[in-house]
Amino acid sequence: MRLDDFDPNDINVEDQRGQSFGGGGGGGGLLFGLLPLIGSRFGCGGIVVVLLLMAVFGGLGNLGGMLGGGQQSAPTSQRAGTDVASSCTVDAQSKAACNAFQSAENTWEALFRQSGAQFREPKLVFYGGTGRSGCGAAQAAMGPFYCPTDQGIYLDTSFFDELANRFGAKGDFAQDYVIAHEFGHHIQNLLGTSEKVQQVQRSASETEGNAASVRLELQADCYAGVWAAQNRSRMEPGDLEEGLTAAQAIGDDTLQKQSQGRVVPDSFTHGTSAQRQAWLRRGIQTGDPAQCDTFSGAI
C-alpha cells in the first residue's frame, strides 16, 4: 500500500523501548504459561481480567488486542527514539507503523467530521518486550493492543516478524491491517461501543462475554477494511490477499488448532478465520462504517 510518510508534527507517538519496567522478568515467564486462560477470559473493550491474574501481573487492564488464544512474540530491539521523528525511524517496521497510524488517523478524523461527531486523537506507543500502559503491564506475548484508559495503541514491532514468519502473513498491507484494526478499537471507544459491551459482560456468563468480545473484534476488523476502502487509490495488487491471509492466520480456530490441537468455540474472543476475513472484506467492499454492525444478527 502506497502510504505517505508520517508528519512528525501531526501524530502522537511515545517510545518505551529500552526502558526497564519492574516485574517484566519472572512475571513474563508465568504470563506465557497462563496466556491461553487469559485469552479465554478477556478480549477488547474492557473485559474484566481474573482477579488472580490482576494480582500476579499488577493489572492487565481493559485491552483490545489483535490476538486471542495467547500467542507469544519475541522481544524486539531495545533501541528507542528521542522524539516522534526518531522513534518512527528506528527501523523500517517503526516507520511502517507510523505511516499506517497517521493514515488511519487522517481517515477517521475526516469521517467523524463528515458525520458531525467529535474525534480525539489516540497515541501510538512503541515498547520492546515489556512496557507499561494505562491498562497495566504491556507484554510482547499479548500482541498489539489498544488501551481505552489512555487511548493508546501499543506495539512491539517484533509482532510484524511473527506475522510474516510464524503466521505466514507477509507484506506491507498485513502490517497496515494490524494498525488499522487497533485504530478500530479506538473508534469503538470514542463511539461508546466498547463501554456498552463491557456493561453487558459484567453481568454475562463467560461464554456470553466471549461472544460479545468476538462481535467487538470483528467490528474492528471491518473498521480496518473501511480505512482501506477510504484509501483504495493507494492499494496495490496483492494488498487484499495480504490482508485476508493475515485475518485467516489469526482467527481463534486457527490459533487454537496450532497451540492446543483442538478448537473450543465457547472460548473464542476474536472470531474464526472465516469470520475475520468476511468482516475485513465487508469493510473494504463498502467503505461504510455503518455496514460494520456486527451486533445485529448472525456474524
N, C-alpha and C positions, 0 to 999 in steps of 0.2 A: 504494500500500500504506500502510495507516494504522499507522505505527510510533510508539512512544513516543519522546519526546525523550530524548537520551542523559543519563546521570548522570555529570557530570564527576569524581565521586569514585570511579567504578567502572569506568573504562576507561583504558587506557594509550595516550596519544597524544603524538607528538612532532611538531615543526614545523620543517622546514628551509627554508621559504620565506624568501627574502630573504637567505639566506646565500650566500657565494661559495665555490665548490669548484674547485680547480685543475684545469686540463685540460678544462674544460667547453666552451671555445670551439671551437678548431680540431679537437679530438678529436671534438666532437659533429658537425661537418660531415662528417668522414670516416666517422663511425658511420652516418650516414644512407645513405651510398653502399654500405656493407657490410652493411646490415641484412638483405637477402634471404639472404646467406650465413649470417649469424648465426642467422637464423630456422630455417634448414635444419640447423644444427649443434647447437642446444640447445633443449630445452623445459624443463618444470618438473622439480623434484625433484632437480636436481643433475647435469645433463648437462655433461660437461667441455667447456669452450669451447676453441676452437682456440688453441694457444699464441701464435700471432702476434697474434691479437686481444687476448689477455691482455696482451701486451707493449705494444700500442698504447694500449689503454684503461685500463691499470692494474688489470685484473682485473674481469671482469663477473660472475664467481662462479656460484653454482648457483641459478638463478632459476626460479620458477614464474610464468609470465606469462599474461596474458589473451589475447594475440595471437600468431600466428605470421606469418611472411612479411614482417616489417619494415614496420609501419605507422607513419607519422610523426605525432606530435601537436605542436601549437604550444605553446610555453611558457605557463604560466598566470601570474596575478598574483603579484607577489613579496611581497605583504602576508603577515604572519605573526602568529600569536597568541603570547602570553607564557605561557599556561597552557592546560590542556585546554579550559576553557570558552571562552576567546577564540579558540583555534585552531579549534575546531569551529563557530564562528560568524563566521568571516572572511567567508563568503558562504553562499548557500543550498546550494551543492554540497558545501561542507565539512560543513555540518550534516547533510545527507542521508547523507553517508558515515559520519559518527559514529553517526547513528541506526541505520543498517543494520549497522555494525560491532558495536555493543552488542547489537542483537537477535540477530545470529549468535552472538556470544559467549555470551549467556544460553541460547540454544537448545542449542548443542553442550555447554555445561557440564552442562546437565540430562540430555542424552542419555548423556554419559560417566558421570554419577553413577548413572543407571539401570543401566548395564552394569557398574558397579564399576571402571571404568578411571579413571586419573588424568588430569585435564585441566590444561593450562597455558595461561595467557592469552597471546595474541600482542600485538603493538602495532601501531597504525596510524600511519604516518609520512607526513605531507604534505611534498611538495617542489615547487619551481617550476622547471621546465626541466631543471635538473641537481640532483643530490643525491648522497648517499653512504650506502651500505648496508653491512651486514656481508658482503655478497657482492661488493662493489666499487662502481663508479660506477653511479649511477641517472640515466637519461636519459628525458625525456618520450617520445622516439620508441619506447621499449621498451614503452610502455603500462603499466598497473598490473601489479605483480608481487609475489610472495612470496619472501622470502629466508629459507631454513631456518636459516642460521647465526645470525641474531639474532632469528628468529621474528617478522619484521616484514612487514606488508603496506604496500607503498609505492605512493603515489598522487599523481600530478599531476592535479588536478581538471579541468584543461583536457581530459582524455580524455572527460569527460562531454559536453562540447561536440562533440567529434569523433564520439562515439557518436550523438548526435542529428542533427547537421548533415551530417556526411560519410557516416556509415553508415546514416542514416535510422532509427535505433533510439531513438525518443523515449519519454519517460515516466519516472516515478519508479521503476517496477519494473525497468526496464532498468538503471538505475544501481545499484539494490539487488542485482541479479544479478551485477554486476561485483564488488562487495564480497563477496557470498556465495561466488562462485567462488574468489576468492583465499583466503577463510577455509577453503574446502575443501582447499586445498593445506596449510594449517596442520594440518588434521585428518590428512591423509596423512602429514605429518611426525611427528605425535605417535604415529600407529599404526605407524610404521616402513615404510609402503608406499613412500615416496619413496626411502628408502635401498635397499630391495630393487631398485627399478627402476634406481637408479644403479649398483648392483653388476652388474646384467645389462648395462647399457650400456658398462661398462668393457671388456668382452670381446666386445661385439657389433659387427657392421658398422654403418656409418652408417644404412643402411636399416632394420636391425633396431632400432637405437637410437631412430630416429624413430618407429617403430611402437610401441615401449614408451612413448614420450612421449605419443603420441596416447591410449593407454589411460589414462594418468595424468590427462591433461587432461579426458577425457570423464568420468572418475570425479569430478573436481572439479565439473564441470557437474551431475552427478547429485546430489552433495552440496549444491550450491546449491538444487536442487529440493527436497531433503529439508528444508532450512531453511524454504523457502517453505511446504511442506506442514505443518510443525510450527506455522506461524503462519497457517494457512489462514483463520482467522476475521478476519484483518486484511487479507486480499486483497480487492481491489475489482474490479468489472467491467473487463475490458480488461488486467488485470495479466498474465495468462498470455500473451496475444497480444504484449504488450510484451517479455516475456522471450524468447519464441520468435523474435520479429523480431531481437532483439539477437544471439541464438545463431546465427541464419541469416547475419547480416551479417558475423560474424567467423569463419566457417568457413574453413578453409585453401583450399578450392577457390574460394570466392567472392573471397577476398582475392587469390589468385594470378591469377585472371582479370582483376581490376581493375588489378593492379600490373604484370603481365607478359604478359597476354593469352593465357596458356595455363596448363594445370594439370599439375603434376608430382607425382603421388601419393606417390612414394617419398620426397619431401621434406616431406610433411605432418608436423607436430609437434603439432597440436591437434585434428585431426579435421575432417571435412567439415561443411558447414552442416547437412545432414540428420542426421548423427550427433550433433552438438552439440544440436540440437533434441530428438532422440529421448531422449537421456540426461537432459537437463533435465526433459523431460516425465515420464520414468520416476520421477525423484526426487519430483516434485510429486504424481504419482498414488499413489505408495506411501508416501512419508514414512518410509521404512525404509532406513537406511544399508546394511543387509545386501543390499539389492536393487541396490546400486551396484557390483557386482563386474564391472568391465569387463575383468578379466584372465582370465576363463574363457569360452572360446568366441568366437564371432564378435561383432563390435561393429557 
